[in-house]
């Protein structure tokens, strides 16, 4: 029943954009049928001109409102500086993350060492990672997202591992291992969204060899693990597959940096697409920061599980080589950029809606007016009542169709404006 209701809602949502067209065309046909069937044969062109004039006047007013409203709305956005400024800010943050943690000669390179990842999975002594209990209805994940703190928390004491004979130190290592994989899955979901929405500039036909290799491996991996398309881990994963996922997520930085650089050099971008890209790529670097953070936790947890109390004997200088505290500081910049990116994307999404909606809204009205102006005067030359009635019904019906489409655009534009006013501080308090 729920599945049927979801399919019905999906079908209804898909049909909504075409509802006004269907209603308008139906009324247009109805106008033709009524005019031909019910108007008297003695009717003359002069008797119907007042009705055509009324439709024309109403349509002209609505088209005027729609045209002026769309022009003012679209000209009110000064977005170029905002878009380029955001790209610059994200690039600076990404470059700092790269130079501090990802470059071969960076001070904290050990956090992104994929060789360490492979050995860590074997050292925890588990063959299969468990993220969810498929036998429990409803919410059954063993982890919760903490997107504004450290990304994720794996509740190891609520997981099946707590029932095994393992020490607290071993459970801490298992917890860190699962949190690392969850972050990696989130990164895969972000990259999949980028490519699914055709926001990528890098493909198998362009870009560096490293990016091409990553894209091939990425597409093969998500085809094997479908849940990764949504950024969600499978219920369970073999240790070898989970290790590969984390290593690929760390290696994705080369591909994403190339995408970012391509956008920075692109001159023919669409404001909606580039701000959408900014939201996605900024989210990517936030979760890459979380991934590095949990890799650092994993490194410490592995050490502690092998030799309890070891961390207390490690010098601060050594700990600094696996620094994770500075990651928490650098992510603050990414969160500020996130707010700006989401705000800019919202503006440009509305910009695109108005721009796309103006085409049928204004265009249909203008075309209908032209048809009426051109063809109604010709009806004076008609002598057959049937021809006069048919032409009247057709032009009157087209006028109704134009009124519906232009009126729909004006109403939606006004609703969008009122929604923004109501969400603003002035609208909610004043």
N, C-alpha and C positions, 0 to 999 in steps of 0.2 A: 504493500500500500504506500509506504513512504517512497519507494523507488518510483512508483507511478506518479505520485504527487510532484516529485522532483523533476521528472521528465515533462510533466504538464507545465510546471513553472518555467522550465527552460524553454519550452516551445512558445509559451506566452510571451516571455521576454524577447525571444527572437522575432516574434511577429509584431511587437509593438511599434517599431519604427515604420512599418508599412501600413499600420492601421488607418492613418489619416488619408493615405493615398487610396486605400480600398474604399473608405467611406466617401471620399470626394468623387471617385470614378463612378461609384454606385449612384450617387445623387445626380451626377451628370447624365448618366443613362436614363435615370428616372425622369429627369427634366425633359429629355427628348421624347420619351414614351408618353408622358402626360401631355406635352404640347401637341404632339401629333394626334393623340387619341381624343382629347377633350376640348381643345380650342375649336371654336366654330369655323366653318369653312369660309364664312364671310369676313374673317379677320383680315385687317390690312396692316402693312408694315408700320404706318404711323401710330396705330393703336398699341403697338408693342414697344415703341421706342422709349417710352417713359420707364418701363421695367428694365430695359437694357441700360438706360442712363443711371438708374439707381444702383444696379450691380457695379457698373463702372466706377461710380463715385465712391462706394464703399471700398472697392478693391484698390482704388487709387490712394485712399487715405491709409489703408493697411500697408500697402507697398511703400508709401512714403515713410511711415513709422519704422518699418523694417529696415529700409535702406539707411535712414538717418541713424537709427539705433545701432546697426551693425558697424557703420562707419565710425561713429563716436567710440564705440566699444573697442574696436580693433586699433584705432589710432591712439588709445589711452595707454597702451602698453609700450613702455620703453625698456625692452628686455635684453637688448644686445649686450650692454655692459654687465648686466646681472649674470647672463649665461657665461660670458668669457671670464668674469671674476670668479665664479664658482669653479669653473674648470681649472683655473690657475690655483685656487685654494686646495682643491682635491689633489692636483698634481704635486703641489708642494708637500702635502701630508704624505702622499704615496712615496715620494722620493726620499723623505726622511725615514719612513718605515723601511724602505729598501736599503738605504745606506747604513742604517743602524742594525738591521737584523737579517737581511737577505743576501746582500752582496758577499762575494767570496772572502773579501778582506774586511768585512764588517766586524765590529767589536763583539757582537752577540750572535755571530753566525751559527753557533752550536744549536740555537733554538730551531733553526730551519734545516738542520742536518738530517737528510732523509735516511742515511745509514743508521742513525740512532733509532729512528722510528721502527725500522725492521727488527732490530735487536730487542727493543722494548716490548714488543708484542710477544716475543718468545719468553722473555724473562718473567712476565706476569703469570705464566703457567696455565693459561686458559686457552682452549682450542676454539671456543665459540663465544662471541660477545652477544649479550642479551639486552635488548632495549625495550621490549614490549612483550606483554603476555597476551597472545591472540585468543586465549581461552576465556578471557575476562571481558564481558560486555562493557561498552562505554570507555571511560578514561582508564587506561591500564599501562601507560608509559611508566618506565622506571626513572624517567628524567623530566625536568621542567626547564623551559627556556627562561633565561634571565637576560633579555637583550639590552638592558640598561646598566648591567653590572658586569658580569663576566661571561655572559653568553648562555651558559647552561650549568645545571647542577644535576648530576647523576646520583639518585638516592640509593646508594649501594646497600644500605641496611634494609631497604624494602625490596631488594632484588633477590633472585635465587642464590646469588653468591653468598649472602649472609647466612644461608643454611649449611654452607660447606665449612669444613674445618680450616679456616683461614684466620690469620692474625689481623689485628686492626691495621697494621702497616701494609699487609698484602691487600686488604680491602681498599685502602686509600689509593694504592697503585691501580687497582682495577677500576676504581671510580674515575681517576684521572685519565685512564685509557679510554673509557667510554665517553667521557666529556670531549676528548680530543676528536673522536670519530664523529660525534654529533656536530661539532663545529665544521668538520670537513664536509659532512653531508649538506650542511646549510650553504656552504660555499658552492657546492655542485648545483644546488637549486638556484642560486643567484645567477650562475653562469648559464644555466639552462634557460632561465627567464630572459636573459639578455639576448640569447641566440633565437629563442622561439619568437620573440617580438621583433625580429629582424633589425635589432639595434647594433648588431656587430658590423664592423668594417673589415675585420679579418676573417678570412675563410680558407678553405683548402686550396683556393686558386690564388690567394694573395697572402702577404705576411711572410714572416721568417720561417725557416725550416723548423725551428723549435716550436713555434705556435702551431704549425701544421701537424706535427707529431702529436702535440697535446690534444688538438681537436679530434683527431682520429681515435686516440685512446679514450678521450672523454665520451665520445658518442658510443663507442663500444661498451664502455662501463655502464652508462645509464640505460642502455638497452638490456643489460643483464640485471640491473637493479632499478626497476621502474620508479620506486618510491623516491629515488634521488632526484627525479625531475621536479619534485615538490620540495626538495631540501630536507627530506625525512629519511631516517635510517630504516632499513628493513627491521622486522621483528627480531631477527637474529642474523649474525654475519660470522662467517669463518674468520679466524684470526688473520689468515693470509689475505683475504679480501679486504678486511678492515684496514690492514697495514697498507695495502695498495691504495685505498681510498685516501688515507691521510697523506701519503707521499705525493699522490697526484694533486691533491688540494694545495699542498705547499709549492709544488712545481707550477701550479696555474698562474703564479704571479708573473711569469715571463709573458704569457699570453695576454693577461689583463693589463699589464703595463703597456704592451704594444697597442691594445685597443685604446687606452687612454691617450697615448701619444698621437695616434691617428686622429682622434677627435680634436685634439688640441691644434692640429694642423689643417683640419677640414674647414673649408670656407663656405661650402654650399649646404650647411646643415639646416634642418627644420627645427624651430624653437621647441616644439613639443617633443620631438625625438631626442634632441640633445639634453633637455632637462630630465627626461625619463632616463636617459643613459647616466646622467649625473647621480640621480637617486640610486640606481642599481650599482654603479661602480663604487660609490661611497659606502653603500651597504656591504659590498664585497670587502673593502679594506677594513671595515669595522670587524667583520667576522674573521678576516685573516689575522687581525690583531688578537682576537679571542683565541684563534687556533694556536698562535705562537705562545700566548699566555698559558694555555692548558698543556702545551708541549713542555713548557718550563715546569709546570706543576708535576707533570709526568716524570720528568727527569729527576726531580727531587724525591718524588714518591718511590721511584724505583730504587734509588740509593738507600732510602730509609727502610724499604722492605727487605733489602739484602743485608743491611747492617743497621738494626735499630739503634738510634742515638747518634748515627754518623753525622747528621746535619748539624748537630750542636758543636761538633768538632771541626767543621769546615769553616775556614776563614771567610770574612766578609768579602775579601778581594776575589776569592774563588767563586763565591756566590754571584758576584757582580758579572762574571763571565756568562752566567745563565740568567741575566737580569730579567725579571718579570715586572718589577714595580714600575719601571719607567714606561712600560706598555700601558699601564692604567692611566698614566699622565698623558701620553700621546693620543689616546682614544678620545680625550676631551675635545680635541680639535675636530676630530671626525664627527662628533655629535653636534657641534656647532654647525659644521658644514651640512650635516643631515637636515637640520631644521631649515636652512636656507634653500637646500636642494628641493625638499618636499614643497616648500612654499612656492618656489619658482615653477615647479612642475604643475602644481595646482592651478597657477595663473595661466600657464601655457596650455593646459588641458582645456580650460574654459575658453581660451583664445581659439583653440582648434575647433571646439564645439560650435562656437559662434561662426567661425569661418566656413565650416562644412555645412552648418544649418542654413547659412545665408544663401547657399546655392539653390536649393529647392524653395526656400522661403521667399526670397526676393525674385529669383529667376522665374518661377512658375507664374507669379503675379504679373511680372513685366510682359512675359510672353502672351498671357491671356489678354492683357490690355491691348497689345499690338494686334492680336487676332480679331478682337471685337472692333477696334478702330478700323481695321482694313476691310473686314467682311460684312459688318452690319450695314454700312451705306449701300453695298451692292444689292441688298435685299429689296431696295426700292425698285430695282429693275425686274424683280420676279413677279410673275402673274399667277402662277399656280399656288393656291392656298396651302397645299401640302408642302411645297418647297419653302414657303415663308415660315410655316409652323416648325418644320424640321430645323431650319437655320436658327430660328429664335431659340428653340429648345436646346440646341447644341451650344450656342454662344452663352445662353443663360446658365447652362450646366457647367460650362468651362469657367464662367465667372464664379460660380459657387466653389468649384475646385480650387481656383486661385485664392479665394477668400479663406478657405480652410487652411491651405498651406501657409499663406502669409500670416494669418491670424495665429496659427500654431507657433510659428517662429517668434512672433512678437510676445506671445504669452510666455513661452519658455525663456526668452531673454529677460523678461520682467521678473519671472520667478527666480532665475539665477541671481539677478541683482538683489532682490529682497532677501534671499538666503544669505548672501554675503553680508548684507547690512545687519541681519539678525545675529550672525556669528561674530560680528565685530564688537569691541567694547562699547562703542557708541550705541549700537543697535540693542545690546543686551541691557544696558544700564540707563540709556537716555531716551 
